[in-house]
Every structure is written in structure tokens, then in C-alpha cells.
């Protein structure tokens, strides 16, 4: 046993506090003994489940996208299928295109989603732009944007605005899909 740190050592207290903060961020229901559901905002919705096309320029394959779609469907999202092929011009109504990096995507920006909105709160089509070498979590995050889900301030959440803050929590996603479109941001 090492005598490097004695009881009362600030290092030990800092370590314990870091562990407690991590537990609070990742598993609030475990820490508080109840079910914590953050408020996740929805900026729009589709009239019918969109079909996803994985463009030939996409840095991910159909299998990766299909797997992300299945995970999203388990949390209340809906899709009309997935295809692969070339993507030219803009997507037709009812389609989400998953493509390679558009201008502004790359470096620290791992992905971006451009929803094409029709009537207020209704999404007609969307383009998901992905940087090379991204992980499956970015595909899930961007597809959730394409379905109308906004970022959240929740740490360790799939919809956190950055990979540094992001994580495995899907809390509130199902409720967002079921709920109404959120009013404009305050």
C-alpha cells in the first residue's frame, strides 16, 4: 500500500468529487432513485416517415446508417426505409440524404444537418453532411436532427452540442418525438 496520499489529502477529495459528478451526469436516475427525464425540444416533424438515402459520397455505409436508424426507432423515431445511390441537386420531399462533408464540415465540425422546411414546423427533406472518419454516434446525432430534434444542455446526452459533452443518454428523446413542436427558443 502506498503512502503517497494521506486521509484529508486534496487529491483524494478531488478524485471523489469527480466520480460523484460523473455519476450525476451519466445516471441521474440511479443517483436520485427516480426517473429523470430532461426536456428535449423538437423544432419540426415529418408528415410521413422519411426515406434515408446514403449517397455515394457519404463516408459511412448503408449498414452503419441502418443500425443508427434502428436505434432511433427504438426511441420513437420513424423512417420509411434506406437506399444507396447518387445524390444530385436537392433531395425530393420525404427524403433524408446522408452525404460527405459539405462546406463548413470537417476539422472540429463532425457533422451538420440542413432541414428543408415547408409549412411552419414541418420538415419536407433534409441533408445530413458527415466528415470523414466519424463514428456511429455522430450518425445517430445528425439523423435525430434530421427528424427534428434539437440540441440539449444535458451532459452525456446523445443530443449534446459537442462530442466532448456528448454521451450515451437518450433520456427525453421518446417524449420529444411524442410531444408537440417547441415554440421558438427564448
C-alpha positions in Angstrom: 0.0 0.0 0.0 1.3 3.4 -1.0 1.7 6.3 1.5 1.6 8.9 -1.3 -1.9 10.2 -0.2 -3.0 10.5 3.3 -6.5 11.0 4.6 -7.6 14.6 4.1 -5.3 15.0 1.0 -7.0 17.4 -1.5 -6.1 14.9 -4.3 -8.4 12.2 -2.8 -11.2 14.7 -2.3 -10.9 16.0 -5.9 -11.0 12.4 -7.1 -14.1 11.5 -5.1 -15.9 14.7 -6.3 -15.0 13.9 -9.9 -16.5 10.4 -9.6 -19.7 11.9 -8.0 -20.1 14.5 -10.7 -19.7 11.8 -13.4 -22.4 9.7 -11.8 -24.7 12.6 -11.6 -24.2 13.4 -15.2 -24.5 9.9 -16.6 -27.0 8.2 -14.4 -29.3 10.7 -12.6 -32.0 8.1 -12.1 -29.6 5.8 -10.2 -28.3 8.7 -8.1 -31.7 10.1 -7.2 -33.7 6.9 -7.0 -36.2 8.2 -9.5 -36.6 8.6 -13.3 -35.1 11.8 -14.6 -36.3 12.9 -18.0 -34.8 16.1 -19.4 -36.8 18.3 -21.7 -35.7 17.7 -25.2 -37.0 20.2 -27.8 -38.4 19.3 -31.2 -38.2 22.0 -33.8 -40.2 20.2 -36.5 -41.7 16.9 -37.7 -42.4 15.0 -40.9 -45.8 14.4 -42.4 -44.8 10.8 -43.1 -41.7 8.8 -42.2 -38.8 9.9 -44.4 -36.7 7.5 -46.6 -33.0 7.8 -46.0 -30.6 7.7 -49.0 -26.9 7.0 -48.3 -25.2 9.0 -51.0 -22.2 7.5 -52.9 -20.2 10.4 -51.4 -21.0 9.5 -47.8 -18.1 8.5 -45.5 -20.4 5.8 -43.9 -22.1 2.8 -45.4 -25.7 1.6 -45.5 -25.1 -0.8 -42.6 -23.9 2.0 -40.3 -26.9 4.2 -41.2 -29.4 1.3 -40.9 -28.0 0.4 -37.4 -28.4 4.1 -36.3 -31.9 4.2 -37.7 -32.9 1.1 -35.7 -31.5 2.6 -32.5 -33.5 5.8 -33.2 -36.7 3.8 -33.9 -36.3 2.1 -30.5 -36.6 5.6 -29.0 -39.7 6.6 -31.0 -38.3 7.9 -34.3 -39.7 6.7 -37.6 -38.2 6.1 -41.0 -39.6 4.8 -44.3 -36.5 2.8 -45.3 -33.0 3.2 -46.5 -31.4 3.2 -50.0 -28.0 3.8 -51.5 -27.1 5.7 -54.6 -26.0 9.0 -56.2 -27.4 12.3 -54.8 -27.8 15.2 -57.2 -29.3 18.7 -56.7 -31.5 18.8 -53.5 -33.5 15.9 -52.1 -37.1 15.5 -53.0 -39.8 15.8 -50.4 -39.9 12.9 -48.0 -36.1 12.1 -48.2 -33.1 12.5 -46.0 -29.8 12.4 -47.8 -26.7 11.3 -45.9 -23.7 12.7 -47.8 -20.0 13.6 -47.4 -18.7 16.8 -46.0 -20.3 20.0 -47.3 -18.5 23.3 -46.8 -18.1 24.0 -43.1 -18.0 20.4 -42.1 -14.6 18.9 -41.2 -12.0 19.7 -38.6 -13.8 20.2 -35.3 -17.3 20.1 -37.0 -18.0 16.3 -37.4 -21.4 16.7 -39.0 -24.2 19.1 -39.8 -27.9 18.7 -40.8 -29.8 21.0 -43.1 -33.6 20.6 -42.7 -35.6 21.9 -45.6 -38.8 23.1 -44.0 -42.2 23.6 -45.6 -45.1 24.8 -43.6 -44.2 26.0 -40.1 -42.8 23.1 -38.1 -43.0 20.6 -41.0 -39.8 19.2 -42.5 -40.0 18.4 -46.2 -36.5 17.0 -46.7 -33.1 17.1 -45.0 -29.4 16.8 -45.8 -27.0 15.2 -43.3 -23.4 16.1 -44.0 -20.7 14.0 -42.4 -17.0 14.4 -42.1 -14.6 11.6 -42.9 -13.7 9.2 -40.1 -16.7 10.0 -37.9 -18.2 7.4 -35.5 -21.7 5.9 -35.4 -22.7 8.3 -32.5 -22.4 11.3 -35.0 -24.6 9.5 -37.5 -27.3 8.9 -34.8 -27.0 12.6 -33.6 -27.3 14.0 -37.1 -30.2 11.7 -38.0 -32.0 12.9 -34.9 -31.6 16.5 -36.1 -33.0 15.4 -39.5 -36.1 14.1 -37.6 -36.5 17.5 -35.9 -34.7 17.0 -32.5 -32.7 20.0 -31.2 -29.5 20.1 -29.1 -29.8 19.9 -25.3 -27.6 21.3 -22.5 -27.7 17.8 -20.8 -24.2 16.4 -20.3 -23.5 12.9 -21.6 -26.6 13.0 -23.9 -26.8 11.9 -27.5 -28.0 15.4 -28.4 -25.3 17.4 -26.6 -23.9 20.0 -28.9 -20.3 18.5 -28.9 -18.6 15.2 -28.7 -16.8 16.4 -25.5 -20.1 16.9 -23.7 -22.0 14.1 -25.5 -22.6 10.6 -24.4 -24.8 7.6 -24.2 -28.0 9.0 -22.7 -31.2 9.0 -24.8 -33.3 10.4 -21.9 -36.3 12.5 -23.2 -35.9 11.5 -26.8 -39.1 9.4 -26.9 -41.0 12.1 -25.1 -39.8 14.7 -27.7 -41.0 12.5 -30.6 -44.4 12.2 -29.0 -44.7 15.8 -27.9 -45.6 19.0 -29.8 -43.3 21.2 -31.8 -41.5 23.5 -29.4 -42.1 27.2 -29.6 -39.3 29.5 -30.7 -36.3 29.5 -28.4 -36.5 32.0 -25.6 
